[in-house]
């Protein structure tokens, strides 16, 4: 397992794998229609250790690159003093992270006029581009049939389907 965190300090993603606590393995929780959550513990006595910052980009992956979890640290790490080690004081850092789906919940979809005379695929591409421009690869979206009228309600629910990092599909209701 490889743990990398980018603290957005200009140094890029740092490898924190060696600091993972072996007694408390990372815990990843996925629930229906909720962003994934991860809890991790790091232990370090290194004076050069960079404490992960709130908002840092986190990735938990296998050695072959398959990502178990990608997301962001939601708060500053809680730390606990464990004693004195060979290099100085030893601390345990408790990290809480939320998956990338969290970004979709923060972005409110604007009220928009009805989409008319478009294929369902074209409407889906337009809606996802409005939510997060450039974030999703929509090249494989099929055009499907033409919907005479598709109206997106203002209080839209996002239906999440896990596919790699995450794909959001806006729920739109075809109207006669």
C-alpha positions in Angstrom: 0.0 0.0 0.0 1.2 3.4 -0.9 0.1 6.6 0.8 0.8 10.0 -0.9 -0.4 13.4 0.3 0.0 16.7 -1.6 -0.1 19.5 1.0 -0.4 22.2 -1.7 2.9 23.7 -0.5 4.7 23.5 -3.9 6.6 20.3 -3.0 4.2 18.0 -4.8 2.9 14.7 -3.5 4.9 13.3 -0.6 5.2 9.6 0.2 3.9 8.9 3.7 3.9 5.1 3.4 6.7 4.6 5.9 4.9 6.7 8.5 1.6 4.6 8.4 0.9 3.0 11.8 1.0 -0.7 11.5 -1.3 -1.4 14.5 -4.1 0.8 13.0 -4.6 0.0 9.4 -6.2 2.6 7.1 -10.0 2.3 7.2 -12.0 3.2 4.1 -15.8 3.4 4.4 -18.2 3.6 1.4 -21.9 4.2 1.8 -24.6 4.6 -0.8 -25.1 8.2 -1.9 -22.4 9.5 0.4 -18.8 10.4 -0.2 -16.2 7.8 0.7 -14.4 8.4 4.0 -10.9 7.3 5.1 -9.3 7.3 8.5 -5.5 6.8 8.8 -2.9 7.1 11.5 0.7 8.2 11.0 3.5 7.9 13.5 6.7 9.8 13.3 9.7 10.9 15.4 11.5 12.5 12.5 12.1 16.3 13.1 11.9 16.8 9.3 8.4 15.2 9.1 5.9 17.4 7.4 2.5 17.3 9.1 -0.2 16.9 6.5 -2.3 20.1 6.1 -6.1 20.4 6.0 -7.3 20.3 2.4 -4.3 18.2 1.3 -4.9 15.8 -1.6 -4.6 12.2 -0.4 -4.2 9.0 -2.5 -4.1 5.4 -1.1 -3.1 3.0 -3.8 -1.5 -0.4 -4.6 2.0 -0.7 -5.9 0.6 -1.2 -9.4 -1.1 2.2 -9.3 -4.7 1.0 -8.6 -6.3 3.6 -6.3 -8.2 2.4 -3.3 -9.1 6.0 -2.2 -8.6 9.5 -3.5 -9.8 12.6 -1.7 -9.0 15.5 0.5 -8.1 15.9 4.2 -11.1 17.5 5.8 -9.4 19.0 8.9 -6.1 19.5 10.6 -4.7 16.2 11.9 -5.3 15.4 15.6 -2.0 14.6 17.2 -1.1 12.5 20.3 2.2 12.5 22.1 3.5 9.0 22.5 6.8 9.5 24.1 10.5 10.0 23.2 12.2 8.2 20.4 15.7 8.0 18.9 15.3 11.2 17.0 13.1 13.2 19.4 9.4 13.2 20.4 7.1 10.7 18.8 3.6 11.7 17.8 0.6 9.9 16.3 -1.3 11.9 13.7 -4.9 10.9 13.1 -6.1 11.9 9.6 -9.7 12.1 8.3 -10.3 12.4 4.6 -13.3 12.6 2.4 -13.5 11.2 -1.2 -13.5 13.2 -4.4 -17.3 13.0 -4.5 -17.3 15.7 -1.8 -16.4 18.2 -4.5 -19.7 17.4 -6.3 -21.7 18.1 -3.2 -20.1 21.5 -2.7 -20.9 22.7 -6.3 -24.5 23.7 -6.6 -26.0 23.3 -10.0 -27.3 26.6 -11.3 -30.9 27.0 -12.4 -30.9 26.5 -16.1 -33.5 26.7 -18.9 -35.0 23.5 -20.3 -32.7 21.6 -22.7 -34.7 21.0 -26.0 -34.1 19.1 -29.2 -30.9 17.4 -27.9 -29.9 13.9 -27.6 -29.8 12.5 -24.1 -26.1 12.1 -24.3 -25.5 15.7 -25.4 -27.7 16.9 -22.5 -25.7 14.7 -20.1 -22.4 16.1 -21.5 -23.7 19.7 -21.1 -24.8 19.2 -17.5 -21.6 17.5 -16.4 -19.5 20.2 -18.1 -21.6 22.9 -16.2 -21.0 21.1 -12.9 -17.2 20.6 -13.1 -15.7 21.9 -16.4 -13.0 19.6 -17.8 -13.2 17.2 -14.8 -14.9 14.3 -16.6 -14.0 12.4 -19.8 -17.3 12.3 -21.7 -15.9 10.9 -25.0 -17.6 7.5 -24.4 -21.1 9.0 -23.7 -23.4 7.7 -26.4 -25.8 10.1 -28.1 -28.9 7.8 -27.6 -32.3 9.2 -28.7 -33.5 12.7 -29.0 -35.5 13.9 -26.0 -38.1 16.5 -27.0 -37.7 18.3 -23.7 -35.5 17.7 -20.7 -35.9 20.0 -17.7 -33.5 20.0 -14.8 -35.2 20.8 -11.5 -33.4 23.4 -9.3 -33.3 21.1 -6.3 -31.3 18.4 -8.1 -30.1 15.3 -6.5 -26.8 14.0 -7.7 -26.7 10.2 -8.3 -23.2 8.9 -7.8 -21.9 6.0 -9.7 -18.4 4.9 -8.7 -16.1 4.6 -11.7 -12.5 5.3 -11.1 -12.3 8.7 -9.4 -16.0 9.3 -9.6 -18.7 10.2 -12.1 -21.7 12.4 -11.4 -24.9 11.9 -13.3 -27.5 14.7 -12.8 -31.0 13.4 -12.5 -33.1 15.2 -15.1 -36.7 14.5 -15.8 -37.9 14.2 -19.4 -41.1 16.3 -19.8 -43.8 15.7 -22.4 
